[in-house]
C-alpha cells in the first residue's frame, strides 16, 4: 500500500514538470507557443505605444513577434491613452536584442598618440610629420 502511494506521488511530481522540461528542450506544444507569443506581442505593442514609438519602429525592433499581435496591443493602448488623457513616456533603455542574436563587440579604440609636427629650425617652415594626402592647390 505504501509503495503504491509513493509511486503515484512520484509519478505525479515527475509529470508536473514535463511542460517546463519540454519548453526548455524546444518541444513546446505549438498552440501554447502561439498563445504565449501572441500575448507577448500584445504587451510589446502596448509598451511601444506608451513609450511613444511608432508602430513601424515596433515592427522593426521586435521583428520576431507577430505583427498582428503587436498592432493589436499598440491600438488598445492608443485608445486607452486617448480616453484617459495619458502622456507618452520616453524610453529609458535601448530596445531588447532579438532572441538568438549575437551581441556585437564594440570597435576597438585606437590608442595611438597624436602626431606632433617636427620643430622648425630658424628660417624653415614647420613640416607635418605625416604626409598630407590631399591634392595640392596650384
Buried (B, 14 or more C-beta within 10 A) or exposed (E): EEEEEEEEEEEEEEEEEEEEEEBEEEEBEEEEEEEEBBEBBBBBBBBBBBBEBEBEEBBEBBEEBBBEBBBBBBBBBBEEBEEEEEEEEEEEEEBEEEEEEEEEEEEEEEEEEEEEEEEEEEEEEEEEEEEEEEEEEE
